[in-house]
Amino acid sequence: MSQQKNWRHCKDCGLLFFGGGDSGRCAETAKPHDGTGSKNYSLHYNKPDYGQNKWKWCKKCSIIQYEPSKGHCLILGDADHTSEGSGDYSIGQKKNPEAPGTESGWHWCKKCAGLWKSQGSNRCSYGGTHVSDGSGDYALDVVDDKTDEGTEFFIVSELGDFVLDASNATTAGSAVYLWPYHGGENQRWRINSKGEIVSVKSGLVVEVKGGVTSGHGLILNPSNGSDAQKFRTHKVENLIPFLLICNIFFLFLKDGTIRT
C-alpha cells in the first residue's frame, strides 16, 4: 500500500497541509501554513478500497481537500481548489478502540472542504471558522518524526566528491561552502520538519545570503522561519559506495531556483 508522509497540522488555522514543498497559504496569517510542533502524518494514496477516497492535494493552497465538495481555495479567491498533479488520497474513519499509531479527531470542513483539527483560530478560507456538520471522525496514521530529525547527513555535490562544509560552524553569518569529505561535525547536518538544514556542530541553520535568488551564497544563522532557510529534499540513488552509507540527499531551495 502506498503512503506519503510529511503531512502537517497548521498551528494557526488547523488544516492538514503537505509540508514537503510549497506550504501554501494560511487563512489566519495570510502566510504559508506553519507546521511547528506538528506530528508527521502519513496518507494512503491510489488505494480506493481503503477508507474514503477522492481526497486531493490542492496545488495552490497545499491542503488536503475532499474534491466532490469543491470547497474554497484561499489563493484562488472564490474559485474551487485545483487538484492538478494530485494523487487520489484515502482517509479512514476512527476505529473503536482507536488503532495504534493513529490519531482521530480530524473532520471535513463543509465550507472549504479541507481536513481540520481544532488548533489556533480554526479560521476557514471561506470566512469564519471551520464547520464540521455532517463530517465523520477521521483518523490519520502518525509517523515517528524523531528518527528523521535525528538522522545526520552529509550533503554531497552532484559535480564531485565534495560535501557541504562550514569550517566556522559556531559563528552566525559564517560561510557555507563545498569542501572535500573528511567526516567532521562541521560537515554533518540534520533536516528538521520545517525544511531547515541544521548544523550538528552548532544548531545554526543554512540560509541563502540576501534571500532566495539564483547565484547567492549560503551562510549559517539562527533559525528565523524565513523561506531563505527552508529547503526540500530529493533522494538520489546509485551513488558511489562510500556516499551511499551516509544516506545522501541532494538539496534544492523551496522554490526550486537553486541547487546545492
N, C-alpha and C positions, 0 to 999 in steps of 0.2 A: 504494500500500500504506500503510495507516495504522500509525503508530508513536507510542509515547508515551515521552518521555524523563523524566528525574528519578527513575529507579530507582537506589537506592544500596546499597552494601555496608556492613552494620553492622560497625563495628570491634571490637565486643565479642563477638557471637555468630556472626558470619559469614554471616548470612542476607541475601538480597536483599529490600529493602523499598521502598515508594513514599515518596519524600522530598518530594512535593509537597502534603502535607496532614498529617493526624494521623500521627505516626510510630510509632503502636502501642506495643508493649512488648517489651523485650529479655529473654531468659531469663537472661542473665548479670547484668544490672544491676537488673532489675525496673523500669527506667525506659524512656522512649522510645528506640527504636533511634537510634544515633548514626552518621551517615554522614561524620564528619570524615575527610578525606583520601581519600574515595571518588571513583572516577571516576563519570561520569554515563552510565548505561546506558539504552539505548532498546529497548523491547519491541514486537514486532509484535502487533497485535490484530485480531480479527474477520477473520482470514485463515487459515482452517483448512487450506489446502493448503500452508502454509509450516511446515516443521519439525513439531514435536509440539504440537498444540493442547490445549485443556482445562486450561490453567494459569489460575488465577483469583487475583484480589486478595482477601485476607481483610479485610473492613471493620472487624474488631476489632483484630487484631494488625498489620495493614498489610503483611504479607509476601506474596510471590507463592507459591502452593502448587498442587500438582497435584491437582485436585479428585477424580479417581477413587480416589486413595489415601486420602481422608478426612482423615488426619493428626490433628493435635492443636493446638488454639489455646491459647496461654498465658493469654489473658484469659478465655476461656470455660471454663477448667478442663479437665475430661475430655471436653468436647464437641468436635465437629468444627469446622473453620474454617467461616465463613459467607461465601459469595460473592455475597450480595445486592448488586446495583448494579455488579458487575464486568463488564468485557468478557471476551471469550474470547481469551486471550493464547496466542501460539505461540512456541516457543523451538527454535532449530535446534541440531543437533549440530556438533561441531568438524569442520572440513574439513582435509584434509591436502594441501598445506600450509595453514596457518591463513589464512583470508581477511583481507585488510587491513581495519583498522577494527573487528576483533572481538577478543574475549578469551575463551579457553577455560578449562577448569579448574573449571567450575561443575558441581555434582552435586545430584541429588534425594536428600533425606534420607528413608529408608524409615520413620522414626518420626514426624516432624512434617509430612512431605510438602512442606517448603519447599525452595527452591533455595539452596544454600550453597557458599561457597568458603572454604577454611581461613583463619581470622582470629581473633585473640583466643583465647577459651576454646573456641570451637566448641560452646558449650553448647546443647543441644536442649531445647525446652519439654516434651518427653516424659520428660526425665531423662537424665543422662549427656551424651555428646557426639553430634553428628550421625553418622549411619551411611549410607554411600553404596552398600552392597551392592546390586547389580542396576541401578545407575544408569549411564546413558550419560555422555559427556563433553560438556556443553553449552557453547555459545559465544554470547556476548551482543554486540550492537552497542555500540560505545563512541562517545559524542558528545563533541565538543570543548567542554569546560566553560569554557575560558578566555575564549571570546568572550562568553558570557553574563555571567560575573562581572566582566568588564572594561567592560561597557557602562554608560554613565552615563544616569540617568533624571531627569526632572522628574516629581514626583508631584503630580497635579492633582486638586483638589476637584471633585466632580460638581456642586457648587452654584454654581460660578462660575470665573473665570479666576484662581484663587488656587492657589499651589503650596506644598508643604511646605518650610519655611524654618527655619534655625537661625542666627540672627544672631550668636550667640556659640558657633560650632560647635566651637571647640577646647577648651571647658571642660566637663568631666564634670558632669552634673546640670543643665545649662542646658536651657531650654525649647525645644521644637519646636512650631511653630505654622504657620498659614496666612498667606501674605503675597502681595501682587501679584507676578507674574512679572517678574524682571529678568535671569535667566540666570547669576547669580553662583555661585561654588563652594559657597556655603552653601545653595544650593537644588538642588545636584546630588547624586545618590545612586547607589550600586551595590547590587545584591541578590545575596548570595552563596548557596552551595549549602546553607547551614544555615537559610536563610529570614530572615537578618538584613538590615536596611536600613542600609547603611554610608555615613557621610558622606564624600564625596570630599575635603572640606577637611581633616578631622582623623582619619578612620579610626574614630571613635566610632560606636556603633550606636544606633538608635532603640529606646527602651524605654517600656513603659507604666508610668507612675509609680504605685507602690503595688500593682502586679500587674494581672492580666487581669480587670478589672471595668469594666462599662459606665460611662461618664462620667469616667473617669480621663484625665488629660492625658498628653502624650508628652514625654520628655526624652532627652538623649544620655548614654550611659555606655559604659565599656569592655565588650567582649563577655564575658558570663559563662555563656552556654549556657542561660539560663532561658527558659521559654515566653513570658515578658513581652517578650522580644526577638525572637520568631520570628513571621514573617508569611507569608502566601501571596498570590499574585498572580492577578488576573483581568483579562485583556485586554479593553479596551473599544474598539469600532470607531466610525467615523463622528464623531470629534471634529472641532472646527474646525481648519482647515489648520495654523495655527502650532503647535498641540498635536500634530498627527499626526507632524510631522517630529521630535518629541522622543521618539517611541516610548513613548507614555504608558501607564501602568498605574494602576488604582486598587488600593488595598491593603486587605486585611482581616486582622484578627487570626486566629491559627491556629485558634481555636475559633469564629470567625465572629461574635463578640459585638459587635465594634466596627468601624466603617468609618471610614477617614480620607478 
